[in-house]
């Protein structure tokens, strides 16, 4: 089996996660790493890569490169993706796919016209716990879906500097949940209602954002959904999903730092959930990249498409409008 030759564009926190995973895959060759900070120390820091550059155009000009992983800052995702599609490269793009609607739709059309393989990086779809719920839904075990509940709470609030560039709680944090409700339910969302507040960190409020939110969703078939987000959970990273149907319920709980429970006459004590997303979803990050490479090698539609990425943005946009107006908001179509 011939190896897949790739370029990695952007090597921040998530880019490093992907590098560490890909570097252990014997059937994938990292021909290029492109990073704005790339210097003479990079070959020693990242020995699995062959070449280094600060200009993504060098990566795309290499005819041996079959696919690119775009993990640069969100504001340049679409610029790079458009160039990659026109260069004939398969694309894995971290979420969110972009920030400007016109630019996103322009690249979306280019990707469709060129037939480019494009996978959006919503890694939670690849968590084996959440996939088990989707499998139960597909098998009809739960009957008709009626209520979907998603709890997503970070262990501590982000810094003010991060909040300034994050795009806000809906685009930065809850966008994962907007994608997962569509994945778990197998349905699109019709309307969004929001109740939000600043209960964790006043500085977040001063920057025009909120840190606590309850979002109510009305799906196209009438099913009801609820997402609750908080920027602080004192006990660790809180990630839970429940899908309730006419025949039963499927529940995915937190992943804890160990499965050990100590029971005595004084009570029962277990360990806290994993601290944050890098620990909680370490296997999901690997699985999503393996899935992408499978599509590069064998063809087919990725499990999380460009359209899925845009639909998550549409939900985030609707949530922001609902927060501002206090009204129920209809979710806009992709185009």
C-alpha atoms as a printed R data frame, in Angstrom:
    type eleno elety resid chain resno       x      y      z
1   ATOM     1    CA   UNK     A     1   0.000  0.000  0.000
2   ATOM     2    CA   UNK     A     2   1.484  3.318 -1.101
3   ATOM     3    CA   UNK     A     3   1.676  6.008  1.593
4   ATOM     4    CA   UNK     A     4  -0.411  9.178  1.462
5   ATOM     5    CA   UNK     A     5   1.687 12.327  1.153
6   ATOM     6    CA   UNK     A     6   0.377 15.327  3.080
7   ATOM     7    CA   UNK     A     7   1.117 18.869  4.093
8   ATOM     8    CA   UNK     A     8   0.187 20.350  7.457
9   ATOM     9    CA   UNK     A     9  -0.664 24.055  7.457
10  ATOM    10    CA   UNK     A    10  -0.680 25.641 10.898
11  ATOM    11    CA   UNK     A    11   0.924 24.062 13.945
12  ATOM    12    CA   UNK     A    12  -0.807 25.585 16.947
13  ATOM    13    CA   UNK     A    13  -2.462 23.625 19.733
14  ATOM    14    CA   UNK     A    14  -4.728 21.503 17.518
15  ATOM    15    CA   UNK     A    15  -2.187 21.269 14.723
16  ATOM    16    CA   UNK     A    16   0.247 19.745 17.193
17  ATOM    17    CA   UNK     A    17  -2.367 17.168 18.232
18  ATOM    18    CA   UNK     A    18  -2.779 16.140 14.597
19  ATOM    19    CA   UNK     A    19   0.997 16.078 14.037
20  ATOM    20    CA   UNK     A    20   1.529 13.740 16.984
21  ATOM    21    CA   UNK     A    21  -1.183 11.412 15.693
22  ATOM    22    CA   UNK     A    22  -0.119 11.432 12.050
23  ATOM    23    CA   UNK     A    23   3.561 10.979 12.903
24  ATOM    24    CA   UNK     A    24   2.750  7.496 14.243
25  ATOM    25    CA   UNK     A    25   0.894  6.392 11.095
26  ATOM    26    CA   UNK     A    26   3.191  4.294  8.884
27  ATOM    27    CA   UNK     A    27   1.041  4.796  5.774
28  ATOM    28    CA   UNK     A    28   1.176  8.613  5.857
29  ATOM    29    CA   UNK     A    29   4.165 10.813  4.989
30  ATOM    30    CA   UNK     A    30   4.330 14.411  6.248
31  ATOM    31    CA   UNK     A    31   6.093 16.077  3.342
32  ATOM    32    CA   UNK     A    32   5.566 19.613  4.603
33  ATOM    33    CA   UNK     A    33   4.848 21.588  7.733
34  ATOM    34    CA   UNK     A    34   3.835 25.196  7.120
35  ATOM    35    CA   UNK     A    35   3.761 27.483 10.120
36  ATOM    36    CA   UNK     A    36   4.312 31.198 10.522
37  ATOM    37    CA   UNK     A    37   6.826 30.479 13.301
38  ATOM    38    CA   UNK     A    38   8.752 27.829 11.359
39  ATOM    39    CA   UNK     A    39  12.491 28.359 11.792
40  ATOM    40    CA   UNK     A    40  15.725 26.412 12.022
41  ATOM    41    CA   UNK     A    41  14.572 24.632 15.183
42  ATOM    42    CA   UNK     A    42  11.564 22.971 13.534
43  ATOM    43    CA   UNK     A    43  13.376 19.973 11.984
44  ATOM    44    CA   UNK     A    44  14.526 18.926 15.437
45  ATOM    45    CA   UNK     A    45  11.150 19.637 17.052
46  ATOM    46    CA   UNK     A    46   9.142 17.842 14.349
47  ATOM    47    CA   UNK     A    47  11.359 15.064 12.983
48  ATOM    48    CA   UNK     A    48   8.497 13.251 11.221
49  ATOM    49    CA   UNK     A    49   8.230 16.068  8.671
50  ATOM    50    CA   UNK     A    50  10.527 16.392  5.664
51  ATOM    51    CA   UNK     A    51  10.311 20.090  4.744
52  ATOM    52    CA   UNK     A    52   9.280 23.315  6.421
53  ATOM    53    CA   UNK     A    53   8.015 26.682  5.228
54  ATOM    54    CA   UNK     A    54   6.155 29.795  6.324
55  ATOM    55    CA   UNK     A    55   4.295 30.046  2.988
56  ATOM    56    CA   UNK     A    56   1.446 27.595  2.381
57  ATOM    57    CA   UNK     A    57   1.799 28.128 -1.374
58  ATOM    58    CA   UNK     A    58   4.984 26.063 -1.335
59  ATOM    59    CA   UNK     A    59   3.022 23.150  0.096
60  ATOM    60    CA   UNK     A    60   0.284 23.412 -2.522
61  ATOM    61    CA   UNK     A    61   2.811 23.697 -5.357
62  ATOM    62    CA   UNK     A    62   4.320 20.302 -4.494
63  ATOM    63    CA   UNK     A    63   2.798 17.751 -6.903
64  ATOM    64    CA   UNK     A    64   3.551 14.894 -4.510
65  ATOM    65    CA   UNK     A    65   1.253 16.322 -1.814
66  ATOM    66    CA   UNK     A    66  -2.177 14.683 -2.063
67  ATOM    67    CA   UNK     A    67  -3.893 16.202  0.959
68  ATOM    68    CA   UNK     A    68  -3.565 19.107  3.380
69  ATOM    69    CA   UNK     A    69  -4.574 19.530  6.990
70  ATOM    70    CA   UNK     A    70  -5.589 23.158  7.577
71  ATOM    71    CA   UNK     A    71  -5.205 24.023 11.256
72  ATOM    72    CA   UNK     A    72  -4.106 27.630 10.880
73  ATOM    73    CA   UNK     A    73  -6.065 30.512 12.428
74  ATOM    74    CA   UNK     A    74  -9.740 30.577 11.420
75  ATOM    75    CA   UNK     A    75  -9.465 33.856  9.502
76  ATOM    76    CA   UNK     A    76  -7.265 32.231  6.823
77  ATOM    77    CA   UNK     A    77  -9.027 28.837  6.577
78  ATOM    78    CA   UNK     A    78 -10.981 29.742  3.458
79  ATOM    79    CA   UNK     A    79  -8.118 31.472  1.655
80  ATOM    80    CA   UNK     A    80  -5.990 28.342  2.047
81  ATOM    81    CA   UNK     A    81  -8.867 25.955  1.309
82  ATOM    82    CA   UNK     A    82  -9.730 27.695 -1.946
83  ATOM    83    CA   UNK     A    83  -6.129 27.556 -3.106
84  ATOM    84    CA   UNK     A    84  -5.888 23.898 -2.056
85  ATOM    85    CA   UNK     A    85  -9.048 22.947 -3.958
86  ATOM    86    CA   UNK     A    86  -7.792 24.675 -7.097
87  ATOM    87    CA   UNK     A    87  -4.471 22.848 -6.658
88  ATOM    88    CA   UNK     A    88  -6.257 19.498 -6.546
89  ATOM    89    CA   UNK     A    89  -5.544 18.645 -2.909
90  ATOM    90    CA   UNK     A    90  -7.918 16.830 -0.554
91  ATOM    91    CA   UNK     A    91  -8.730 19.063  2.414
92  ATOM    92    CA   UNK     A    92  -9.169 18.533  6.130
93  ATOM    93    CA   UNK     A    93 -10.157 21.855  7.716
94  ATOM    94    CA   UNK     A    94 -10.532 22.510 11.409
95  ATOM    95    CA   UNK     A    95 -13.700 24.135 12.699
96  ATOM    96    CA   UNK     A    96 -15.079 26.670 12.238
97  ATOM    97    CA   UNK     A    97 -14.510 26.597  8.511
98  ATOM    98    CA   UNK     A    98 -14.461 30.389  8.340
99  ATOM    99    CA   UNK     A    99 -15.759 33.711  9.601
100 ATOM   100    CA   UNK     A   100 -17.078 35.509  6.520
101 ATOM   101    CA   UNK     A   101 -20.251 34.159  4.905
102 ATOM   102    CA   UNK     A   102 -19.479 35.405  1.406
103 ATOM   103    CA   UNK     A   103 -15.988 33.918  1.488
104 ATOM   104    CA   UNK     A   104 -17.256 30.604  2.890
105 ATOM   105    CA   UNK     A   105 -19.888 30.232  0.173
106 ATOM   106    CA   UNK     A   106 -17.393 31.189 -2.541
107 ATOM   107    CA   UNK     A   107 -15.059 28.401 -1.420
108 ATOM   108    CA   UNK     A   108 -17.991 26.012 -0.945
109 ATOM   109    CA   UNK     A   109 -18.881 26.451 -4.619
110 ATOM   110    CA   UNK     A   110 -15.257 26.005 -5.680
111 ATOM   111    CA   UNK     A   111 -15.027 22.778 -3.674
112 ATOM   112    CA   UNK     A   112 -18.231 21.463 -5.283
113 ATOM   113    CA   UNK     A   113 -17.172 22.475 -8.798
114 ATOM   114    CA   UNK     A   114 -13.742 20.874 -8.472
115 ATOM   115    CA   UNK     A   115 -15.043 17.737 -6.759
116 ATOM   116    CA   UNK     A   116 -12.603 18.272 -3.905
117 ATOM   117    CA   UNK     A   117 -12.740 15.990 -0.884
118 ATOM   118    CA   UNK     A   118 -13.387 18.313  2.077
119 ATOM   119    CA   UNK     A   119 -13.753 17.172  5.683
120 ATOM   120    CA   UNK     A   120 -14.627 19.560  8.524
121 ATOM   121    CA   UNK     A   121 -12.873 18.891 11.815
122 ATOM   122    CA   UNK     A   122 -15.687 18.304 14.285
123 ATOM   123    CA   UNK     A   123 -13.917 15.591 16.247
124 ATOM   124    CA   UNK     A   124 -16.726 14.805 18.695
125 ATOM   125    CA   UNK     A   125 -18.590 12.909 15.975
126 ATOM   126    CA   UNK     A   126 -15.793 10.346 16.221
127 ATOM   127    CA   UNK     A   127 -16.019  9.811 19.976
128 ATOM   128    CA   UNK     A   128 -16.999  6.159 20.425
129 ATOM   129    CA   UNK     A   129 -19.419  6.985 23.266
130 ATOM   130    CA   UNK     A   130 -21.389  9.475 21.191
131 ATOM   131    CA   UNK     A   131 -21.284  7.225 18.138
132 ATOM   132    CA   UNK     A   132 -22.952  4.508 20.180
133 ATOM   133    CA   UNK     A   133 -25.977  6.792 20.686
134 ATOM   134    CA   UNK     A   134 -26.167  7.492 16.941
135 ATOM   135    CA   UNK     A   135 -25.957  3.754 16.266
136 ATOM   136    CA   UNK     A   136 -28.857  3.087 18.655
137 ATOM   137    CA   UNK     A   137 -30.868  5.746 16.816
138 ATOM   138    CA   UNK     A   138 -30.070  4.259 13.421
139 ATOM   139    CA   UNK     A   139 -31.014  0.776 14.617
140 ATOM   140    CA   UNK     A   140 -34.432  2.012 15.738
141 ATOM   141    CA   UNK     A   141 -33.752  0.898 19.300
142 ATOM   142    CA   UNK     A   142 -34.957  4.182 20.771
143 ATOM   143    CA   UNK     A   143 -38.017  4.588 18.570
144 ATOM   144    CA   UNK     A   144 -38.899  8.095 17.448
145 ATOM   145    CA   UNK     A   145 -36.567 10.722 18.900
146 ATOM   146    CA   UNK     A   146 -38.375 13.179 21.176
147 ATOM   147    CA   UNK     A   147 -35.844 15.000 23.395
148 ATOM   148    CA   UNK     A   148 -32.091 15.509 22.975
149 ATOM   149    CA   UNK     A   149 -30.041 16.993 25.828
150 ATOM   150    CA   UNK     A   150 -26.416 18.072 25.542
151 ATOM   151    CA   UNK     A   151 -24.328 19.328 28.460
152 ATOM   152    CA   UNK     A   152 -20.970 20.921 27.653
153 ATOM   153    CA   UNK     A   153 -19.046 22.787 30.360
154 ATOM   154    CA   UNK     A   154 -15.410 23.832 30.348
155 ATOM   155    CA   UNK     A   155 -13.300 23.397 33.491
156 ATOM   156    CA   UNK     A   156 -12.344 27.068 33.656
157 ATOM   157    CA   UNK     A   157 -13.024 30.271 31.706
158 ATOM   158    CA   UNK     A   158 -10.654 31.345 28.912
159 ATOM   159    CA   UNK     A   159  -8.415 34.378 29.172
160 ATOM   160    CA   UNK     A   160  -9.667 37.797 28.141
161 ATOM   161    CA   UNK     A   161  -7.202 37.795 25.234
162 ATOM   162    CA   UNK     A   162  -8.695 34.541 23.965
163 ATOM   163    CA   UNK     A   163 -12.277 35.755 24.336
164 ATOM   164    CA   UNK     A   164 -11.441 38.795 22.201
165 ATOM   165    CA   UNK     A   165 -10.548 36.626 19.192
166 ATOM   166    CA   UNK     A   166 -12.752 33.592 19.876
167 ATOM   167    CA   UNK     A   167 -15.865 34.723 18.033
168 ATOM   168    CA   UNK     A   168 -17.954 34.328 21.191
169 ATOM   169    CA   UNK     A   169 -19.376 31.375 23.071
170 ATOM   170    CA   UNK     A   170 -21.654 30.219 20.248
171 ATOM   171    CA   UNK     A   171 -18.995 30.218 17.511
172 ATOM   172    CA   UNK     A   172 -16.129 29.045 19.699
173 ATOM   173    CA   UNK     A   173 -17.578 26.640 22.260
174 ATOM   174    CA   UNK     A   174 -21.170 25.714 21.479
175 ATOM   175    CA   UNK     A   175 -20.453 25.237 17.777
176 ATOM   176    CA   UNK     A   176 -19.259 21.729 18.690
177 ATOM   177    CA   UNK     A   177 -22.628 21.071 20.289
178 ATOM   178    CA   UNK     A   178 -24.490 22.495 17.293
179 ATOM   179    CA   UNK     A   179 -22.738 19.934 15.136
180 ATOM   180    CA   UNK     A   180 -23.206 17.052 17.557
181 ATOM   181    CA   UNK     A   181 -26.982 17.589 17.896
182 ATOM   182    CA   UNK     A   182 -27.319 17.237 14.135
183 ATOM   183    CA   UNK     A   183 -25.116 14.153 14.164
184 ATOM   184    CA   UNK     A   184 -26.825 12.459 17.115
185 ATOM   185    CA   UNK     A   185 -30.356 13.261 15.953
186 ATOM   186    CA   UNK     A   186 -29.798 12.735 12.242
187 ATOM   187    CA   UNK     A   187 -31.968 15.808 11.715
188 ATOM   188    CA   UNK     A   188 -31.664 19.497 10.951
189 ATOM   189    CA   UNK     A   189 -32.739 22.226 13.363
190 ATOM   190    CA   UNK     A   190 -35.636 24.523 12.469
191 ATOM   191    CA   UNK     A   191 -35.576 27.180 15.231
192 ATOM   192    CA   UNK     A   192 -33.305 28.347 18.052
193 ATOM   193    CA   UNK     A   193 -34.137 30.125 21.333
194 ATOM   194    CA   UNK     A   194 -31.529 31.334 23.835
195 ATOM   195    CA   UNK     A   195 -31.206 32.370 27.461
196 ATOM   196    CA   UNK     A   196 -27.726 33.647 28.284
197 ATOM   197    CA   UNK     A   197 -25.949 35.302 31.186
198 ATOM   198    CA   UNK     A   198 -22.586 36.286 32.638
199 ATOM   199    CA   UNK     A   199 -22.320 34.198 35.811
200 ATOM   200    CA   UNK     A   200 -18.681 33.072 35.791
201 ATOM   201    CA   UNK     A   201 -16.370 35.942 34.851
202 ATOM   202    CA   UNK     A   202 -17.432 39.608 34.651
203 ATOM   203    CA   UNK     A   203 -14.537 40.288 32.263
204 ATOM   204    CA   UNK     A   204 -16.211 38.102 29.655
205 ATOM   205    CA   UNK     A   205 -19.303 40.280 29.909
206 ATOM   206    CA   UNK     A   206 -17.234 43.439 29.521
207 ATOM   207    CA   UNK     A   207 -15.968 42.041 26.230
208 ATOM   208    CA   UNK     A   208 -19.535 41.650 24.955
209 ATOM   209    CA   UNK     A   209 -19.817 37.896 25.398
210 ATOM   210    CA   UNK     A   210 -21.616 35.573 27.827
211 ATOM   211    CA   UNK     A   211 -20.243 32.612 29.772
212 ATOM   212    CA   UNK     A   212 -23.426 30.670 30.489
213 ATOM   213    CA   UNK     A   213 -26.131 29.711 28.011
214 ATOM   214    CA   UNK     A   214 -29.186 27.525 27.621
215 ATOM   215    CA   UNK     A   215 -30.251 26.969 24.018
216 ATOM   216    CA   UNK     A   216 -33.550 25.359 23.073
217 ATOM   217    CA   UNK     A   217 -33.807 23.759 19.644
218 ATOM   218    CA   UNK     A   218 -36.838 22.795 17.589
219 ATOM   219    CA   UNK     A   219 -35.953 20.143 15.026
220 ATOM   220    CA   UNK     A   220 -37.679 19.912 11.663
221 ATOM   221    CA   UNK     A   221 -39.696 16.861 12.734
222 ATOM   222    CA   UNK     A   222 -40.796 18.433 16.026
223 ATOM   223    CA   UNK     A   223 -38.197 16.863 18.309
224 ATOM   224    CA   UNK     A   224 -36.953 19.180 21.073
225 ATOM   225    CA   UNK     A   225 -33.319 19.762 21.955
226 ATOM   226    CA   UNK     A   226 -31.546 21.532 24.816
227 ATOM   227    CA   UNK     A   227 -27.884 22.557 25.006
228 ATOM   228    CA   UNK     A   228 -26.408 23.961 28.192
229 ATOM   229    CA   UNK     A   229 -22.955 25.538 28.213
230 ATOM   230    CA   UNK     A   230 -20.854 27.018 30.970
231 ATOM   231    CA   UNK     A   231 -17.327 28.341 30.838
232 ATOM   232    CA   UNK     A   232 -16.678 26.845 34.302
233 ATOM   233    CA   UNK     A   233 -17.172 23.444 35.903
234 ATOM   234    CA   UNK     A   234 -15.232 23.108 39.150
235 ATOM   235    CA   UNK     A   235 -15.123 19.312 38.871
236 ATOM   236    CA   UNK     A   236 -13.611 19.082 35.361
237 ATOM   237    CA   UNK     A   237 -14.672 18.901 31.722
238 ATOM   238    CA   UNK     A   238 -18.382 18.049 31.705
239 ATOM   239    CA   UNK     A   239 -19.511 16.340 28.480
240 ATOM   240    CA   UNK     A   240 -22.818 14.447 28.514
241 ATOM   241    CA   UNK     A   241 -25.500 13.576 25.972
242 ATOM   242    CA   UNK     A   242 -28.949 12.016 26.334
243 ATOM   243    CA   UNK     A   243 -31.268 11.029 23.496
244 ATOM   244    CA   UNK     A   244 -34.780 10.164 24.658
245 ATOM   245    CA   UNK     A   245 -37.152  8.371 22.323
246 ATOM   246    CA   UNK     A   246 -40.550  6.705 22.258
247 ATOM   247    CA   UNK     A   247 -39.000  3.283 23.003
248 ATOM   248    CA   UNK     A   248 -36.095  4.152 25.282
249 ATOM   249    CA   UNK     A   249 -33.185  6.414 26.106
250 ATOM   250    CA   UNK     A   250 -29.444  6.413 25.346
251 ATOM   251    CA   UNK     A   251 -27.059  8.245 27.665
252 ATOM   252    CA   UNK     A   252 -23.342  8.991 27.285
253 ATOM   253    CA   UNK     A   253 -21.754 10.167 30.522
254 ATOM   254    CA   UNK     A   254 -18.447 11.762 31.382
255 ATOM   255    CA   UNK     A   255 -15.121 10.049 30.857
256 ATOM   256    CA   UNK     A   256 -13.277 10.026 34.179
257 ATOM   257    CA   UNK     A   257  -9.573 10.047 34.941
258 ATOM   258    CA   UNK     A   258  -9.967  6.472 36.177
259 ATOM   259    CA   UNK     A   259 -12.759  3.918 36.490
260 ATOM   260    CA   UNK     A   260 -11.847  3.159 40.104
261 ATOM   261    CA   UNK     A   261 -14.511  3.682 42.755
262 ATOM   262    CA   UNK     A   262 -13.609  3.480 46.444
263 ATOM   263    CA   UNK     A   263 -16.522  2.433 48.649
264 ATOM   264    CA   UNK     A   264 -16.443  2.430 52.464
265 ATOM   265    CA   UNK     A   265 -18.947  2.789 55.288
266 ATOM   266    CA   UNK     A   266 -18.535  6.548 54.945
267 ATOM   267    CA   UNK     A   267 -19.568  6.675 51.295
268 ATOM   268    CA   UNK     A   268 -18.546  6.064 47.699
269 ATOM   269    CA   UNK     A   269 -15.858  8.118 45.978
270 ATOM   270    CA   UNK     A   270 -14.864  8.172 42.301
271 ATOM   271    CA   UNK     A   271 -12.494 10.292 40.232
272 ATOM   272    CA   UNK     A   272 -13.353 13.534 38.447
273 ATOM   273    CA   UNK     A   273 -13.908 13.826 34.687
274 ATOM   274    CA   UNK     A   274 -10.934 14.314 32.383
275 ATOM   275    CA   UNK     A   275  -9.625 17.857 32.733
276 ATOM   276    CA   UNK     A   276 -10.244 19.280 29.243
277 ATOM   277    CA   UNK     A   277 -10.844 18.480 25.591
278 ATOM   278    CA   UNK     A   278  -7.339 17.332 24.698
279 ATOM   279    CA   UNK     A   279  -7.574 14.610 27.331
280 ATOM   280    CA   UNK     A   280 -11.260 13.811 26.874
281 ATOM   281    CA   UNK     A   281 -11.198 13.535 23.089
282 ATOM   282    CA   UNK     A   282  -7.682 12.254 22.443
283 ATOM   283    CA   UNK     A   283  -8.922  9.136 20.668
284 ATOM   284    CA   UNK     A   284 -11.583 11.037 18.711
285 ATOM   285    CA   UNK     A   285  -8.911 13.328 17.241
286 ATOM   286    CA   UNK     A   286  -7.035 10.303 15.979
287 ATOM   287    CA   UNK     A   287 -10.137  8.546 14.661
288 ATOM   288    CA   UNK     A   288 -11.280 11.562 12.629
289 ATOM   289    CA   UNK     A   289  -7.903 11.819 10.894
290 ATOM   290    CA   UNK     A   290  -7.836  8.083 10.195
291 ATOM   291    CA   UNK     A   291 -11.317  8.472  8.677
292 ATOM   292    CA   UNK     A   292 -10.106 11.354  6.493
293 ATOM   293    CA   UNK     A   293  -7.138  9.387  5.190
294 ATOM   294    CA   UNK     A   294  -9.424  6.445  4.437
295 ATOM   295    CA   UNK     A   295 -11.505  8.714  2.188
296 ATOM   296    CA   UNK     A   296  -8.369 10.112  0.540
297 ATOM   297    CA   UNK     A   297  -7.198  6.595 -0.221
298 ATOM   298    CA   UNK     A   298 -10.477  4.875 -1.070
299 ATOM   299    CA   UNK     A   299 -12.849  7.671 -2.059
300 ATOM   300    CA   UNK     A   300 -16.314  8.377 -0.719
301 ATOM   301    CA   UNK     A   301 -17.983 11.191  1.202
302 ATOM   302    CA   UNK     A   302 -16.453 12.194  4.555
303 ATOM   303    CA   UNK     A   303 -18.601 11.775  7.638
304 ATOM   304    CA   UNK     A   304 -18.377 15.490  8.393
305 ATOM   305    CA   UNK     A   305 -18.635 17.502  5.192
306 ATOM   306    CA   UNK     A   306 -18.102 21.141  4.264
307 ATOM   307    CA   UNK     A   307 -21.899 21.526  4.346
308 ATOM   308    CA   UNK     A   308 -21.974 20.169  7.911
309 ATOM   309    CA   UNK     A   309 -19.433 22.808  8.867
310 ATOM   310    CA   UNK     A   310 -21.580 25.578  7.379
311 ATOM   311    CA   UNK     A   311 -24.739 24.274  9.052
312 ATOM   312    CA   UNK     A   312 -23.030 24.485 12.444
313 ATOM   313    CA   UNK     A   313 -22.183 28.109 11.686
314 ATOM   314    CA   UNK     A   314 -25.802 28.787 10.716
315 ATOM   315    CA   UNK     A   315 -26.904 27.492 14.124
316 ATOM   316    CA   UNK     A   316 -24.333 29.665 15.894
317 ATOM   317    CA   UNK     A   317 -25.521 32.698 13.926
318 ATOM   318    CA   UNK     A   318 -29.147 31.959 14.812
319 ATOM   319    CA   UNK     A   319 -28.222 31.596 18.486
320 ATOM   320    CA   UNK     A   320 -26.461 34.957 18.531
321 ATOM   321    CA   UNK     A   321 -29.469 36.625 16.906
322 ATOM   322    CA   UNK     A   322 -31.815 34.939 19.394
323 ATOM   323    CA   UNK     A   323 -29.691 36.163 22.305
324 ATOM   324    CA   UNK     A   324 -29.720 39.736 20.994
325 ATOM   325    CA   UNK     A   325 -33.445 39.850 20.183
326 ATOM   326    CA   UNK     A   326 -34.871 37.568 22.850
327 ATOM   327    CA   UNK     A   327 -36.919 35.931 20.098
328 ATOM   328    CA   UNK     A   328 -37.110 32.470 18.571
329 ATOM   329    CA   UNK     A   329 -35.039 32.544 15.374
330 ATOM   330    CA   UNK     A   330 -35.399 30.452 12.229
331 ATOM   331    CA   UNK     A   331 -32.167 28.765 11.133
332 ATOM   332    CA   UNK     A   332 -31.058 29.946  7.699
333 ATOM   333    CA   UNK     A   333 -30.176 27.449  4.965
334 ATOM   334    CA   UNK     A   334 -26.598 26.881  3.837
335 ATOM   335    CA   UNK     A   335 -27.110 29.175  0.828
